[in-house]
Amino acid sequence: MEKRLINIGILGFGTVGSGAVKVLWEQKEEIEKELGVELRIKKIVDQDWQRQRPVAVPPELKGKNLEEVLEDPELDILVEAIGGVEPAFSVVSRFLSRGKTVITPNKELIAKKGRELLDLASQAGGELFFEGSVGGGIPIIQTLKTQLLGDDISEVFGIVNGTTNFILTHMSLYQSSYAESLDKAQELGYAEPVPTMDVEGFDAAYKIAILASLSFHTRVDVESVYREGITRIIPQDIEFAQELGFVVKLLAIAKLIDNAVTLRVHPVFLPNNHPLSGVNGVENAIFVKSRFRELTFRGPGAGGEATGAALVGDIIEAVRNILFDSRGRVGCTCLRELEVQPIAQLETQYCIRVLALDVPGVLGKIATEFGDGGVSLSAVKQPVSTPGKLTNIYFLTHSVREELLQKALKRVNDLEVVSDTYTIRVEA
Amino acid sequence: MEKRLINIGILGFGTVGSGAVKVLWEQKEEIEKELGVELRIKKIVDQDWQRQRPVAVPPELKGKNLEEVLEDPELDILVEAIGGVEPAFSVVSRFLSRGKTVITPNKELIAKKGRELLDLASQAGGELFFEGSVGGGIPIIQTLKTQLLGDDISEVFGIVNGTTNFILTHMSLYQSSYAESLDKAQELGYAEPVPTMDVEGFDAAYKIAILASLSFHTRVDVESVYREGITRIIPQDIEFAQELGFVVKLLAIAKLIDNAVTLRVHPVFLPNNHPLSGVNGVENAIFVKSRFRELTFRGPGAGGEATGAALVGDIIEAVRNILFDSRGRVGCTCLRELEVQPIAQLETQYCIRVLALDVPGVLGKIATEFGDGGVSLSAVKQPVSTPGKLTNIYFLTHSVREELLQKALKRVNDLEVVSDTYTIRVEA
């Protein structure tokens, strides 16, 4: 019996695009046997064919023009790996609108345009997969859409950015500064020359928007994610955390509270017995809490082969749906429109670092402002310092509402002896 | 538009069966909205309706006779939660052979008869799901069949038995004996009155047979799983492990080595920086290593609601396939017939506890036998003991082939000063 031929086009041949091709070619025979089809990569389009690639591409497969995949009526599946919103959005839209399948790891595209694209796919009989958009090689997206769909998830949060996790891990291990650790990350290729998207939490914000949307079955506007990066963290913060039994991590957090969603990306103090606390370096992990179970998914958050394997996982799903004529069997699950809870309404514990003059009475003054502001303290640490010089004093508060804390902090900041304050939220 | 009605029958209303019903009823509205169907539990069959249940069942749903679900032509999905091979096998076979869908968490059934049932389902146009059979609430089965199908997995191993993990955790935390810790587990309902299936590793053997079959796309005979339980472990073993940077866990292990599979369940020394090392109490976790990524899946290994949620996850998949007429889109993935590597060919490090008389020269005699037997030692610990009395001496070997080790051990055992030996393999 002749096997059905599935034609695949690849758009973008950077780390992830070439990773997917490598995985697919290495595993071609096995996957074809499992699915009972023939898989053919028909065209790979990229603007720059001079770059070093992990896989050799026959000349006849190399294309330079978007139209070479877009205008080919034989293609069944398009892998979009160019990143960013445009031209990805236009290209993906056109392909979906012809009732075809698109696979993309493009987190920005999905976070900003996912709902629109899923609607389009549904209307046109096409299908959109985006497993690689969150957690690189960790299979979380499809799991949320299938096995966990009925779970009534109340919390989903994780370490979803490898760059920042590497930097924080490096700072913890070597008591090195943020700048030194960023240098190291750049040297190893874990951070971009301009690292803003990672270190300021934009990348993590896209990812938590996607996770929240799937977990809570709601539309999420990525602009509504509260976001703080890791650039202000100093080794002393991490040391204070460790003394209290915490690690410092950049978490992307989404929780359901009274029918509203809290959506935030910021550094946290995380108890060192939490399943995410041992996730170090560029590794990622996602924690899901539902009414019925608590799950942790841990693995490589990036890398061509790992993310490529996630794309190939999507190709497998896509092929099965083509074979069984069941495209769209897992569609958009976001039926709700939940409110986003303002960060001011958050209630948690806080670590506060106060840079203050070491003069008589300074601790009393600061503590009094906290107390007068309704912020109760759970732990205090004032390291040995030099009289008359600036020193960092650390406070851990009891649980308090963020707006109260911010008011009290303003009063602390207004003290003449106080030069600066910095806050890290506790996540338990 | 009228929604399609999906009729579900439940066979067995113990912990898992009632857990599934509870989850399904609590989440009915949301799941129905997501899937666009009406879900109805039409009949629940159990022999004993006197037991306490976490959910109230209307009298008209209660059945006592298998035939009440088997003979109902309206049922679309059968949830088999009676456990064991018979009558489960006959019932599931009959239902599948009518082209219907069966969902079961029955690990013994799947480990022993899974291939047969999957073939039957495929021939008859029925479908078989078994997410709950391994790792309770951890979504690993469907993930292996979908997202990881193309991954070329080389290792899958995990903590897949909560009872033994609870006992070992308890022994570690309180330096308590196996017997005391088992008592505690039984008191808390984590161990059966007759705990053999768990503590001797039978349960874990079923589960690793299933995981290996899916991971390596091969048939697995559950009888070929090498199996040792945890009953001989003493607190001193755990102490020795900790001193060397290990924890003691009962692992179920499957690895691909030179086109053969090693399949084994036994206690191990696991490095305490391994993702599985922090998995304590009744929690389970599964580690998967493929050519492209290393993943850890962690969560509740048992419990009515957690496993019930896994069954509901299967129901969601099943319903989608019914709606899209795509039953069988994920069929049996076990196309190979890999050899099983005999345990004698294993190569690893070993911890050896030698119970010997504290007499002059004893350590030299034992060490000489190891050396003469080709077993090289990496660490030795002889605690302070009483001259002339029996004492436990600990050895950690370098990596060595198991058959060599067993020969050397026989020579050690033959020494007059040696009363007993016990071996724990190192897993790295």
Interface residues (C-beta under 8 A of the other chain):
Chain A: V23 L24 E26 Q27 E30 I31 K33 E34 E131 G137 I138 P139 Q142 T143 T146 Q147 L148 L149 G150 D151 D152 H217 N273 P275 G278 A285 S290 R291 F292 R293 E294 L295 T296 F297 R298 G299 P300 G303 E305 A306 G308 A309 A310 V312 G313 D314 I315 I316 E317 R320 N321 L323 F324 D325 S326 G328 R329 V330 T333 L335
Chain B: V23 L24 E26 Q27 E30 I31 K33 E34 E131 G137 I138 P139 Q142 T143 T146 Q147 L148 L149 G150 D151 D152 H217 N273 P275 G278 A285 S290 R291 F292 R293 E294 L295 T296 F297 R298 G299 P300 G303 E305 A306 G308 A309 A310 V312 G313 D314 I315 I316 E317 R320 N321 L323 F324 D325 S326 G328 R329 V330 T333 L335
